[in-house]
Amino acid sequence: MPEDSYDEYPSLTLAKDGDQNIEPLKLGERIKDIRSKLGITLEEASQRTGLARSTLSKIENEQISPTFQAMQKLALGLQIDMPQLFEPPRKKVAMARRDITKVGQGKPHPTPTYEHELLATQLSNKKMMPFKSQIHARSFDEYGDWVRHDGEEFLLILSGSVRFYSEFYEPVELGEGDSVYYDATMGHMLVSTSDEDANILWVTAK
């Protein structure tokens, strides 16, 4: 891919009449912040905007300043309004959210195959849902169908052992201290393989 045209001069500077140059407008930093929040790589941003990957890298690292045409491509490819490129990154503010669940004081949620204990139930709009489960199921046939839901999931074996079934992989045996992270839209299920019901810490992320 050929390099896109660009202006080789330092980052733009905001100034008032009669004032010396004040804080530089860190356009590259702003573009990188937007790209990071979209969760896309430089290569993906290059494909979306039509700008060479090397050019994007130089822009983000304040080595060059983009032309107006390049900024138009950035706004169109990243699906943002042009003025958003000139807004300073928002500072993260602590939300001061906290929820403590004492042992045994989670919210019970029994099912035929699992007995869940929901944790941190006082917080609303959480980005992840933690819970502990006791796995009653002993056979794949105890499930009517695969378990599927939105998000990604992490599980850690607290005690006992399980067989982890997933739609596109062979079953795997997991013991105390083992863990697995997976896409929860993929069919999945657990059965206990130890004498006692296995206990699991589960975290589901939206």
N, C-alpha and C positions, 0 to 999 in steps of 0.2 A: 504494500500500500504506500503510495507516495506521501511525503510529508505535506501537511496542510500549511498554507501561508500563515505567518504570524509576525507580530511586531516585536522586535528585540529591544525592549526597554523595560526598566524596572516597573514593579507593580504600581498601579495608579495610586495617587495620593489625594485625600480629601483636604481641601483648604478653604478658608474663608477669606473674603476680600481683606487685604492688608495684613493677613496673618502669615506666619511662616508655615511650612508644611507641617500638618499634624499627623495623627496616626495613619499609616499607610492602609489602603484598602487591600486586605489580603484575599484577593479574588481566588487564588489557587487553593488556599486553605478552605474557603467557603465551598468551592466545587468538590473538593475531597470530602468535606463533611456531608454534603448532599449525597454523594455517591456511596459513602459508608452507610448512611441511614437507609439507602435503598437496598443495601446488601449486595451490590454488584461489584465485580472486579473491573480493573482497568480494561481488560480485553472485552468484557461485556459492554462497558461504557463506549468503547471504540466502535463496536458493532452497532450500537444504538444511535450514536451521534454521527458516524461517518468520519470522525477525526482519528488520525493515526494514534495508536497506543503510545508511541514515543512522545507525540505532541501533548497528549493528555498528561503524561507523566511530568513533562517539563512545565506545563501550566500549573499543575498541583504543587510542584516544588518551587514555584515562584521564579523559575529560570527564564520564562518568557511570559508575556502578557498576551491574551488571546485577542484576535481581531473581532470586530463587531459580528462578522459573518460566523466566526467560530462560536461566539456566545449564542447566536441564534440557533446554531446546530446543537449546542449543549442544552439549551432550554427545550428545544423540540424533542431531542433524543431522551432527555431525562424526565420529560413530561412535567415541566415546571414553568412558571411565568418568569419572564426575563428579570423583573425586579427582585425575585428571590435570590438571584446570583449575587446581589449587592447587599443582602441582609447579613449582618454579622452572625456567626454561629451562636445559638442560644446557650447560655451557661446552664449546666445541670444544677438543679436545686434539689436538695435533700427533701424527700417527702415525709420523713420521720414516721414511716409506717413500721409497726412491729406487732407480732402476735405470738404469744407463748402458749404452747399446748403441753400441759403436764402429762406425765405418763398415765395412760388409761383414761384420759379425759377428752379424747377426740370424739367426733360425732360418729356413732355407729351407722353402718350402711351394709347390712347383710344381703347376700345374693346366694343362689343355690350352689355356686361353685367357689365363691370367695366370701370372706367376711372382712369388709373394709372398715378402717377407722380413719375418717377424714381429719386432717390436721389444719391448723391455721384457719379455722372456719369464721373467725370474726372479721377477717379482711375481705372486702369485696373487690371486684375487678382485678383479681390477681393475674399475673402473667404466667404463673405456674401453680399447679395444684398438687401438694404433697399428701400422701396418705400411706398408711400401713395396711397390709392385708395378710390374713391367714388363709392359706390355700387349702380348701377342702377337697377339691376335685382330684381324683386318682386316675381318671381315664379320659382320653380325647373324646370318647363317645358321650361324656356327660354334658358336652356343649352342643347346643342345637345348631350353632353356626359359628363362624369366626367372630371374634371380638374386633370391632373396627370403630374408630372415632377420629376426629380432627386432632392435629397437633403431633408433637413428638414426645417420646416417653423414655424415661430412664428407670430401671429397677435394680435394686441391690438385695441380694439374699442375706437376711439377718440371721436366720437359723434354718436348719433342715436342708433339703435339696429339692430341686424341681427339674422338670423337663420343659424346656421352652419351645413351643411350636410357633412357627411363623409361615405365612402363606407361600413365600418364595425361597425358603431355605430349609435345609434338613433340620429335624429336631436336635436340640443340644442340651446336654446335662449341665446343670449349674449347681454349685454348692455354696456353703456359707462364705461370704466375702466376695463372691463372683457378681458381676454386673453386666448389664446389656443396655444399649441405647438404640432406639429404632423409631422408624416412622410408624405412627399409630394408625394411619389410614390403611396400612398393610394388615391383613388378618393375622391375629396372634392370640395365644392362650397359654395358660400354665397348668401343670398338674404336679402335685406333690409326689415325690418318689422316696421320701424318707418315712420312717415308721410314724413319726409325729407330723402334723400339718406344718408345712414350711411357712415361715414368716418373711414378708417382703416389705421393703420400703420402696414406694413408687413415687415418681415425680412426673406429672404430665405438664408439658409446656404448650401454650397456645401458639 
